[in-house]
Amino acid sequence: MKSNTRHTTLAMLLAAAMPMILSTPALAGPGHGHSEEVAKTTDAPTMDAKAKAVWDKSIKASLSENAEERGVKTMRLTGTMSMPAQGINATMNIFIAKDQGMRLDMEIPGIGSFEQGISGDVAWSNNMMEGPKIIEGDEAKQLFKQLDLYADLNWEKYYQSITFKGQETITLPDDTEMQTNVLELVSIDNGTVSTQYYNADTGLLAKAVSTVAIPGGGEMPSTAYTTKYREIEGLMIPFKTVSSSGPMKQIIEFSEVLVNDEIKDGELDLPEDIKELLED
């Protein structure tokens, strides 16, 4: 009985952790808002002048001056995911192909493998505790947003408003203090609100407060700090993200990031056990 309880708890932790991984700013996709909601509007998306200055500076800093050329088609990330309080240390591989699909593979020693991906128009997951599953609803929307590697250039698709909220000094996980420009973002899907903090000097994203959708239709509030930026093929990539959601702390560290790496044969194909679910 103790073993089954442990597996159930572990499954819940990892089911929550995997969407958190794919919503981190390291993958350039916009996250969900936190639990506060505002009334949706049919007006055109808006961004005030001060917010636009912060946003444009961030794009130039993170995506380079050639961002409009949209030259990045794929991104391959290799690294680790750890949850210290739970004693979890996993190797992790993520591949994203713009507008085509994505795949995440995690291997936890002594526990097993966890897979998640998008193949065509199907979002799916598979692990030794839950088995193969089709992902739907908000959780699926969260994954599909990650296919837009230039989401910040397409902000009108995701937000009904972006507003400058002033400057604030934040404290990073290593106790470094940083002056930031703060933006409030209202989702165009459901009116939820998120907050993003940009380094006032560099323009790079330093902190994001949002929520992630989890299996069962729930949400978890999440705060993520992005650090250790490196330039890869003109992009500034945060090689370390420290996020927390409730009692869970998650650390993602990348050891290698490849831009425009080729898609391997069958890499984005639907797994056979997912195909069987679709046929049932």
N, C-alpha and C positions, 0 to 999 in steps of 0.2 A: 504493500500500500504506500509506503514512504517513497518508493521509486516512482510509482505512478503520479503521486502528488508533485514530486520534483519535476517530472517531465511535463506535467500540465502547466506548472508555473513557468518553466523554461519556454514552453511553446508560446505562452502569452507574452513573455518578455521579447522574444525574437520576432513574433508577429508584429509587435509594436515597433521594434527596432528597425526592421527592414524598410518600411515606408519612411521612417525618419532618415535613413541613409540616403534615400533617393530624393529627399526634399531639402538636403543641405545645400547651401549656396555654392559648395564646391562643384556641383553639377549644373550650376547656372540657371536652374529652373525656379520659377516663382512658387512660393509655398502658400498654404492656406492661411486664412486669418485666424486670430484667436476667437474665443467664444462670443465676444461682443458682436452683435449684428446691427446694421443700420438698414433703413428702408431702401430697397432697390429703386432705381430710377431708369427711365427709358432715355434720359438725356445722353448726349454724346460724352464719352470719357473726357475727364478734365485733369490737367496738371497745372498747378499755379507756377508763376515765374520763378520763385525761389526754389521750388522743388525741381523744376526743369534744369536749373543750373547745377544742382547737386546730382541729378540723374545723368545729365550729359557728361559731367566730370567723371562719374563712375564708369560710364560706358567707355570713355576714352582711356581711362586707367586700366580697366579690366579686359576690354575687347580690342584695344588699340585703335589708332586713328583710321584704320582700314576696316573697321567693323562693318560698314555698310556693304562691303564686298562679300560678306558672309562666306568666307573661304573655308571655314571649319565644317566638315561633313561628318566626321566621326571623332569620338573621344574614347580612349581605352585607359582605365585607371586600375592600378594594382596597389594593394595596401592591406591594412589591418583594421578591424573593428573590435574594440574592447569595451566591456561593461564591468568595471573594476569591482563594484559591490556584489555582482553576481558571479564573479570569477570566470567570466567569459572572455576568451581571446580567440578571435577568428581571423583567418586569412580571407581576403575579399578581392574579387575581380569584377569590374563593371565595364560594360561596353555599350555605348550609345551611338546609334547611327541616325542622323538627322532625318526625321519624317519617315523612317523605315522601321525601327524597332530598337529594343534594348534587352540587355540580359545582365543579371546580377547573380554571381555565384559566391556563396560563403561556405567555408568548411571549418567546423568547430571540433578540435581534437577531442575524442572520446564521446562526442555527441552525434555528429553527423553533418550532412550537407543541407544547405538551404538555397533554393533557386527561386528567382522571380524574373519576370520579363514581359515584354510586349512583342508579339509576333503578328504582323499585319494589324488587324483591328481587335485583337484579343489580348487582354492582360491576364496573366496567370501566375501561379506560384506552386511550389512543390517542396515539401520537406518531410522528414521521417516521422514527424509527429502529427501533422494534419493531412499529409498526402497531397495529391494533385488537386488544384482548385482554380476555378475561373474567378477572377477578381472583377467586381462590378461597383457601381455607385461612385461615391466620392473618392474611395480608395483608388479606383481605376483612373478617375480624372486626374488625380495627383500624379500618377505614373505617366500618363500620356503627356502631361505638361513638360516632362523632362526631355521629350524628343525635340523640343524647340530650344536648340542651343543658343539661339539669339533672342530669347524671351524678352530681354530688356529693351531690345529694339522694337518689339511687338507689344509693348505694354498695353495698348488699347484693347488687345484681345483678352487680357486677364484682369484689368482693373477699371472700375468705373471712376475712380478718382485717386490722385496721389497728391498729398498735401505736405508742405514744409511745416514742421512743428517746433522748430528752433534748434538750439545747440544743447548738447548734454555731455558731461564727462562720464565715461563708463570705465569700469575696472575689468580688465581681461582676466582669464583664469590664472595667468602667471603674476597677477597683482599689478601689472602695468596699467597706468591710467592713460586715457586717450580722449581727446576732444572730438566729438562727432557731430555731424549734421543729421537730424532725425526726420524721417519721412513716415507718414501714415498712409497706408495703402488699403483701399476698399475693394474687395473682390467683385468682379463683374458677375460671377456665377451666383453667389448667395449673399452678398453684402457684408460678409465677415471682414474684420479689420485686422491688419498686421502692422508691425512697426519695424523699420529697418534703420540701422545706425551706420553712417558712413564716416570713415576717417577724414577729419576736416583737412588734413594735409595732403594725403595721397588720393583721396576719393574712393578708396577701396572699401567694400562692405566689411564691417567689423563684427556686427551683431545683428541677429534677426530674432524677433519674438513672434511666434505664429502657432498654429496647431497642425497636427498631422492626423489624417484619417487612418483609423485602424479597423481591422476586421470586425464585423458585427455592426457597422454603422456608427461606431463611437468616434470620439476625437480625443487627442491628448495635447495639452498645451506644451510648447517646446521653445526653449531659448538656445540659440546656437551662436558660438563665437568662432570666427574664421581667422586663422593666423598662418604664419609661415608661408607667405605668398612667394611663388617662384614664377619666372617668365618661361613659358613653354610655347614656342612657335608664335610669339607675339601676344599670347594670352597670359594674364596674371591669374594663376591658380593657387588657391589656399591648400597647402599640403597637410594642414591639420585643422580639424573642426572638433570642438568640444561642445556637446549639446546635453541638455538635461530636460527631462520630462517627468514631473512628479519626483519620485524617489530614484528614478533611473538616470545615470550619467553614462554617456556614450562618447567614446573618443575614436575618431576616424583619422588615420594617418596614411597618406599615400607615399609609396616609395618610387613609383614611376607613373607618368602620364604621357601617353602617346596621342598625338593629334593627326588625324587623317590616316590612321592605320587601316589596312585593308580588312574587309569583312571576310572572315573565314567561311569556308563551305559549310552550309547548314547551321551556322552560328546563331542565326535569328529565326530558325525554323521552329514551328510548334513542336514541343516534345510529344512523343507518341502517346503518353498517358493523358496529356491534355487533349489531344485529338480524340481519344476515346470518350472523354467527358462530353465533347461537342457532338459526338455521334449518338450519345444516349438519348 
